[in-house]
Amino acid sequence: MGQLTTVDATFLHAENGTTHAHIAGVGVVDPAGCPGGRLTAPLVAALIRERAHLAAPLRQRLVHVPFSLDHPYWEDDPDFTPERHITEIGLPAPGNRRQLADVVAMLHERPLDRARPLWEIVIIQGLEGGLTAVYAKVHHAATDGVMAAETLAALLDLTPEPRDVHADAPADADAGRTPERAPALGDMLRTGLLKAALHPLKAALSMARAVPHVDEIPGVAAIPGVGLASAFVQGALRREGLPRVPRSSAPPTPFNRPIGPRRAVACGELPLDEIKKVGRGLGGSVNDVVMALCATALRQWLDKRGELPDRPLVAGVPVSLRGGRSTTDACNQVSIMTTPLATHIPDPAGRYTAVRRDMDLVKRRFAVTSGSWVRELSGLVPAPVAGPLTRLVLQAGAAVSLRPINLVISNVPGPQFPLYLCGARVLGYYPISVVTDVSGGLNITVFSYDGRVDIGIVACRDLVPDPAEIIDHLEDALDELKALAVG
């Protein structure tokens, strides 16, 4: 994995007493296929010990550069012991999904130990129906959502019988692998000093590359004149014809206030085939339908509280830059699109049309620019002051109720066939992401798996005490679109 990129390091710097930058997932499994019919911590630890070489985030820890002169490095933890990362707890009877969500929320509130590899797994026994839940958490500095799914896939199998991961590798592949080590102290200092000396030039180049795309930056696009300035620069660079991104400012909502340290979690699922049928009937992709479902659900939630704005919400939509390629590069390769979310339109057909139109515009623009402003802007600040400045900006944003976006909505595609963990069939996987003062106290992430769209919602408990209500609204929204598609 080498050294953290500027984007990776930003996730470390963003953490404070109320914000933790880890991403997680809750897998619900049927342990009947495990030895003894039970998924246990020792069983998972043995699996990870055997397969840790397949995924760098499992075995590597941070090494900090003195005086924060440069971004940290990754190295193989010489004391790596899977058992230190895995715990096992039990739900009280009856072990229902509401109890599971409350436990997951508490687990998601806890920061990861930066002195060792940045992940943990909690096996949660006692789920109703004889099932078991597996909460897996990894820091966003170590990986993005797509690579986290690939890391998890390294531990999963296509059949109840675990595969032999060494069957196609040379016999001495593991024995001959040299552990990755961070550079020596003197080398880190020399490299850091050199980068500091060259940073003004690098920052100037990054700024020049970012200027044509300033109208894509959340919150900036709504500033009067920014669109014209961006278009002028694009014309000067002979980039005429770039799709203009929709411009709207994020209105105030109950979940766009300073967040607290406590979390609330809800999980649900929708049939993937029904979402695809809606897309075929109304036109649009699975992602278009998901965004429209979220627009309707949020409209219902806000309207019920008398808090429905008269203009659209603004959603941040993370986008992978991996281009569908399988890669072992675990650093963050992600950007974000911003799009209006037509919660203000009462007519379901008009709302769907607006959501699809706006998503089409931002996707066409993103296809040209690849959201490069995220990487360019993160590199403007020199490493020694990046941490304090990031935290200062976030604190200031919370103090003045800065709202570049209202919430984050993410759609991660997954496999459409069953997977197994130590012989236990994975029945569902619900992603749990990040909330911040700047991105909003509500995050909706969906993961398509084995014929379903599994939904994970995380929120600041002070702002959205019961996100399960939004799950109910999503189900109602799908019924509404299904009727519209056949009508």
C-alpha positions in Angstrom: 0.0 0.0 0.0 3.0 2.3 0.4 2.1 5.8 1.6 -1.2 7.4 2.2 -2.4 9.7 -0.5 -3.7 13.2 0.2 -7.3 11.9 0.0 -6.5 9.0 2.3 -4.9 11.3 4.9 -8.0 13.6 4.8 -10.1 10.8 6.3 -7.6 10.6 9.2 -7.6 14.3 9.7 -11.4 14.6 9.7 -11.8 12.6 12.8 -12.8 14.3 16.1 -15.0 13.6 19.1 -18.2 13.4 17.0 -16.9 12.2 13.6 -15.2 8.8 12.9 -14.2 8.1 9.4 -14.6 4.3 9.3 -17.0 2.4 7.0 -18.6 -0.9 7.9 -21.1 -3.5 7.0 -23.4 -5.9 8.8 -23.6 -9.3 7.3 -26.5 -11.6 8.4 -25.5 -15.3 8.0 -26.9 -18.7 8.5 -24.3 -20.6 10.5 -25.7 -24.0 9.8 -22.9 -24.8 7.4 -20.1 -23.9 9.9 -18.3 -26.6 11.8 -20.6 -27.4 14.7 -23.3 -25.2 13.2 -21.8 -22.1 14.9 -19.8 -19.2 13.5 -17.2 -18.3 16.1 -14.4 -15.8 16.6 -11.6 -18.5 16.5 -13.1 -19.8 13.2 -13.0 -16.3 11.6 -9.5 -15.6 13.1 -8.1 -18.8 11.5 -9.6 -17.8 8.1 -8.1 -14.3 8.3 -4.7 -15.7 9.3 -4.8 -17.9 6.2 -5.9 -15.1 3.8 -4.4 -11.9 5.2 -1.9 -11.9 2.3 -4.8 -11.3 -0.1 -5.8 -8.0 1.3 -3.3 -5.4 2.6 -5.7 -3.5 4.9 -6.0 -6.6 7.0 -2.3 -6.8 8.0 -0.9 -3.2 7.7 -0.7 -0.5 10.3 0.1 3.2 10.1 3.6 4.6 10.6 3.6 8.4 11.3 6.3 10.7 10.0 7.8 12.9 12.8 6.3 16.4 13.2 3.7 15.4 10.6 6.2 16.5 8.0 4.6 14.1 5.5 1.6 11.8 5.2 1.9 8.5 7.1 3.1 5.2 5.6 1.7 1.7 5.7 3.7 -1.3 6.8 3.0 -4.9 7.7 2.3 -5.1 11.4 5.1 -7.3 12.9 2.7 -8.2 15.8 -0.3 -8.9 13.6 -2.7 -11.2 15.4 -6.2 -11.6 14.0 -7.6 -12.5 17.4 -6.9 -8.9 18.6 -9.3 -7.6 16.0 -12.2 -10.0 16.5 -14.7 -10.1 19.4 -17.9 -12.1 20.0 -21.0 -10.8 21.7 -24.6 -12.0 22.1 -28.0 -10.3 21.7 -30.6 -10.6 24.5 -33.7 -12.5 23.6 -35.6 -12.3 21.3 -32.7 -11.0 19.2 -34.7 -9.1 16.7 -33.5 -6.7 14.0 -34.2 -3.6 16.1 -31.9 -4.9 18.8 -29.3 -5.7 16.2 -29.5 -2.2 14.8 -29.0 -0.7 18.3 -25.9 -2.8 18.9 -24.5 -2.0 15.5 -25.0 1.8 16.2 -23.1 1.5 19.5 -20.2 -0.4 17.7 -20.1 2.2 15.0 -19.6 5.0 17.6 -16.3 3.5 18.7 -13.0 4.7 17.0 -10.5 2.2 15.7 -7.1 1.8 17.4 -4.6 3.5 15.2 -1.7 1.6 16.7 -2.6 -1.6 14.8 -4.3 -2.5 11.4 -7.4 -0.3 11.1 -10.2 -2.9 11.2 -12.3 -5.0 13.5 -14.9 -7.7 13.3 -17.6 -8.3 15.9 -19.6 -11.6 15.7 -23.1 -11.0 17.1 -24.8 -14.2 18.3 -28.4 -14.8 19.2 -30.2 -13.2 16.2 -33.7 -14.6 15.8 -34.2 -17.5 13.5 -30.9 -19.1 14.6 -28.9 -16.6 12.5 -25.7 -14.7 13.3 -24.6 -11.2 12.4 -21.1 -10.1 11.5 -20.2 -6.4 11.9 -17.0 -5.6 10.0 -15.4 -2.2 10.1 -12.4 -0.7 8.3 -11.0 2.9 8.3 -11.7 5.0 5.2 -8.1 6.0 5.2 -7.2 2.4 4.3 -9.7 1.8 1.6 -12.8 3.1 -0.3 -16.2 1.3 -0.4 -15.5 -0.7 -3.6 -12.1 -2.0 -2.3 -13.6 -2.7 1.1 -16.1 -5.0 -0.7 -13.2 -6.7 -2.5 -11.3 -7.1 0.7 -14.3 -8.7 2.3 -14.6 -10.9 -0.8 -11.2 -12.3 -0.1 -12.6 -13.8 3.0 -15.7 -15.2 1.3 -16.3 -18.3 -0.8 -18.6 -19.3 -3.6 -19.6 -22.6 -2.0 -20.0 -23.7 1.7 -16.7 -25.5 1.3 -13.9 -22.9 1.8 -11.5 -22.7 -1.2 -7.8 -23.4 -1.0 -6.3 -19.9 -1.6 -2.9 -21.4 -2.1 -3.9 -24.0 -4.6 -2.9 -21.9 -7.7 0.1 -20.2 -6.0 3.7 -21.3 -5.8 4.4 -23.5 -2.8 6.7 -21.0 -1.2 4.6 -17.9 -2.1 3.9 -16.9 1.5 7.1 -18.1 3.0 9.1 -16.0 0.5 7.1 -12.8 0.8 9.1 -10.0 2.3 7.1 -8.0 4.9 6.5 -4.4 3.7 8.2 -1.9 5.9 7.9 1.9 6.1 11.1 3.8 5.1 13.7 4.5 7.7 13.3 7.6 9.9 16.0 9.5 8.0 14.5 8.6 4.6 11.0 9.7 5.8 12.4 13.1 6.9 14.4 13.7 3.8 11.4 12.8 1.6 9.1 15.0 3.7 11.5 18.0 3.5 11.8 17.6 -0.3 8.0 17.5 -0.7 7.7 20.5 1.5 10.2 22.4 -0.7 8.4 21.4 -3.9 4.8 21.9 -2.5 4.3 25.5 -3.8 4.8 24.3 -7.4 2.7 21.2 -6.9 -0.1 23.2 -5.3 0.0 25.7 -8.2 -0.4 22.9 -10.7 -3.2 21.4 -8.7 -5.0 24.7 -8.5 -4.7 25.2 -12.3 -6.1 21.7 -12.9 -9.0 22.3 -10.5 -10.1 25.7 -11.7 -12.0 24.5 -14.7 -14.1 22.2 -12.5 -14.9 24.5 -9.5 -18.6 24.4 -10.4 -18.5 20.7 -9.4 -17.4 21.4 -5.9 -20.3 20.9 -3.4 -21.6 24.3 -2.2 -19.4 26.2 -4.6 -21.6 25.6 -7.7 -24.5 27.6 -6.2 -22.4 30.8 -5.7 -23.5 33.3 -8.4 -20.9 33.7 -11.1 -19.1 30.4 -10.5 -20.7 28.7 -13.4 -19.9 31.5 -15.8 -16.3 31.6 -14.5 -15.9 27.9 -14.9 -17.4 28.0 -18.4 -15.0 30.8 -19.4 -12.0 28.8 -18.2 -13.2 25.7 -20.1 -13.6 27.8 -23.2 -10.1 29.2 -22.9 -8.8 25.6 -22.6 -10.9 24.6 -25.6 -13.2 22.4 -23.5 -16.5 23.9 -24.8 -19.5 21.7 -24.7 -19.0 20.2 -21.2 -22.4 19.5 -19.7 -23.4 22.2 -17.2 -24.0 20.7 -13.7 -27.4 21.5 -12.1 -26.9 24.3 -9.5 -28.8 24.5 -6.3 -27.9 25.3 -2.7 -28.7 22.8 0.1 -31.7 23.9 2.1 -31.9 23.6 5.9 -33.3 20.2 7.2 -33.4 18.6 10.6 -30.4 16.4 9.7 -28.2 19.4 8.7 -27.3 20.6 12.2 -24.1 19.9 14.2 -23.9 16.2 14.9 -23.3 14.5 18.2 -21.2 11.4 19.0 -24.1 8.9 19.1 -25.4 7.0 16.1 -28.7 5.4 15.0 -28.7 2.6 12.4 -31.4 0.9 10.3 -31.2 -1.9 7.8 -33.7 -3.1 5.1 -33.9 -4.6 1.7 -35.8 -4.2 -1.6 -36.2 -6.7 -4.4 -33.6 -6.0 -7.2 -35.8 -7.4 -9.9 -38.7 -5.0 -9.0 -36.3 -2.0 -9.1 -35.1 -3.2 -12.6 -38.7 -3.5 -13.8 -39.3 0.1 -12.7 -36.2 1.2 -14.6 -37.4 -0.6 -17.7 -40.9 0.8 -17.4 -40.0 4.4 -16.7 -36.6 4.5 -18.3 -33.4 4.8 -16.3 -30.8 2.7 -14.5 -31.0 0.9 -11.2 -29.1 3.9 -9.7 -31.7 6.3 -11.1 -34.5 4.3 -9.4 -32.6 4.2 -6.1 -32.1 8.0 -6.2 -35.8 8.5 -7.0 -36.8 6.1 -4.1 -34.6 8.2 -1.7 -36.2 11.4 -3.0 -39.7 10.1 -2.2 -38.7 8.6 1.1 -37.0 11.8 2.3 -39.9 13.9 1.0 -42.3 11.8 3.1 -40.0 12.0 6.2 -39.6 15.8 6.0 -43.2 16.5 5.1 -44.4 14.5 8.1 -42.4 16.8 10.4 -43.4 20.0 8.6 -39.8 20.5 7.5 -40.1 19.9 3.7 -38.1 22.6 1.9 -39.6 24.3 -1.2 -36.5 23.6 -3.2 -34.6 20.3 -3.9 -32.3 18.7 -1.4 -28.7 18.3 -2.6 -27.2 14.8 -2.4 -23.5 13.8 -2.6 -23.1 10.6 -4.6 -19.7 8.9 -4.2 -18.3 7.5 -7.4 -15.5 4.9 -7.8 -12.6 5.8 -10.1 -11.6 2.2 -10.5 -13.4 2.0 -13.8 -14.5 -1.6 -13.2 -11.0 -2.8 -13.0 -10.0 -5.3 -10.3 -7.0 -3.9 -8.5 -5.0 -4.5 -5.4 -4.4 -0.8 -4.9 -6.2 -0.2 -1.6 -5.9 3.5 -1.5 -9.0 5.7 -2.0 -9.9 6.0 -5.7 -13.2 7.8 -5.2 -14.7 11.1 -6.0 -18.2 12.6 -5.4 -20.9 14.0 -7.7 -23.5 16.4 -6.3 -27.0 16.4 -7.7 -30.3 18.0 -6.8 -32.8 15.6 -5.3 -36.3 16.6 -6.3 -38.0 16.2 -2.9 -40.0 19.4 -3.6 -42.0 18.0 -6.5 -45.3 16.5 -5.3 -46.1 14.6 -8.5 -44.4 11.1 -8.5 -44.0 11.1 -12.2 -42.5 14.6 -12.3 -40.3 13.8 -9.4 -38.9 10.7 -11.1 -38.3 12.6 -14.3 -36.5 15.4 -12.5 -34.3 12.9 -10.6 -33.4 11.0 -13.8 -32.7 14.2 -15.7 -30.4 15.6 -13.0 -28.5 12.4 -12.6 -28.0 12.1 -16.4 -26.5 15.6 -16.4 -24.1 15.1 -13.5 -23.1 11.6 -14.8 -22.3 13.0 -18.3 -20.2 15.8 -16.8 -18.4 13.4 -14.5 -17.6 11.1 -17.4 -15.6 13.9 -18.9 -13.9 15.3 -15.7 -13.7 12.2 -13.5 -14.3 14.4 -10.5 -10.6 15.3 -10.4 -11.2 18.3 -8.1 -11.3 16.0 -5.0 -7.7 14.9 -5.6 -6.5 18.3 -6.7 -8.0 20.2 -3.8 -6.8 17.7 -1.2 -3.3 18.3 -2.4 -3.3 22.1 -2.0 -2.5 22.0 1.7 1.0 21.0 2.8 1.1 17.8 4.9 2.3 19.5 8.2 -0.8 21.7 8.4 -3.3 19.5 6.7 -4.6 17.9 9.9 -5.2 21.1 11.9 -6.6 22.9 8.9 -9.0 20.1 8.1 -10.3 20.0 11.6 -10.6 23.8 11.7 -12.6 23.8 8.5 -15.0 21.1 9.8 -15.4 22.9 13.1 -16.0 26.2 11.4 -18.5 24.6 9.1 -20.4 23.1 12.0 -20.4 26.5 13.8 -21.9 28.4 10.8 -24.1 25.5 9.7 -22.3 25.1 6.4 -24.3 22.9 4.1 -22.5 22.1 0.8 -24.8 19.0 0.6 -27.7 17.7 2.7 -26.7 14.0 2.8 -24.8 11.3 1.1 -26.5 8.5 -1.0 -24.2 5.7 -2.2 -24.9 2.7 -4.4 -22.3 -0.1 -4.4 -22.9 -3.0 -6.8 -22.3 -6.4 -5.5 -22.4 -10.1 -6.7 -25.7 -11.6 -7.7 -25.0 -15.0 -6.3 -24.7 -16.3 -2.7 -21.4 -16.1 -0.8 -20.2 -18.0 2.3 -18.1 -17.2 5.3 -16.5 -20.2 7.0 -19.4 -22.3 5.5 -22.1 -19.9 6.7 -24.3 -18.6 3.9 -24.4 -14.8 3.8 -28.1 -13.9 3.6 -27.7 -10.1 3.4 -25.1 -7.4 3.7 -26.0 -3.9 4.9 -23.4 -1.1 4.5 -22.9 1.4 7.2 -21.0 4.5 6.3 -20.0 8.0 7.7 -21.8 11.1 8.8 -20.2 14.5 9.4 -21.2 18.0 10.1 -20.4 19.1 6.5 -21.9 16.1 4.6 -25.0 15.9 6.8 -26.1 13.8 9.8 -27.8 11.2 7.5 -26.2 8.7 5.1 -28.0 6.1 2.9 -25.9 3.4 1.3 -27.2 0.5 -0.7 -25.5 -2.7 -1.8 -26.9 -5.1 -4.4 -26.4 -8.7 -3.5 -28.0 -12.0 -4.6 -31.2 -10.5 -6.1 -31.7 -7.8 -3.4 -30.8 -4.3 -2.7 -29.6 -4.2 0.9 -30.0 -0.8 2.5 -27.9 0.5 5.4 -28.8 3.9 7.0 -26.7 5.6 9.6 -27.6 8.9 11.2 -26.7 11.1 14.2 -29.1 9.8 16.8 -29.7 13.4 18.1 -31.0 14.5 14.6 -32.6 11.3 13.3 -33.5 9.1 16.2 -35.2 6.4 14.2 -33.9 5.9 10.7 -36.0 2.7 10.4 -38.9 5.1 9.5 -37.0 6.0 6.3 -36.7 2.3 5.4 -40.5 2.1 5.6 -40.8 5.1 3.3 -38.4 3.5 0.8 -40.7 0.5 0.6 -43.7 2.7 0.1 -41.8 4.6 -2.6 -41.1 1.5 -4.5 -44.8 0.5 -4.5 -45.6 4.0 -5.8 -43.1 3.7 -8.7 -44.2 0.2 -9.5 -47.8 1.5 -9.9 -46.5 4.3 -12.0 -44.4 2.0 -14.2 -47.4 -0.2 -15.1 -50.0 2.6 -15.2 
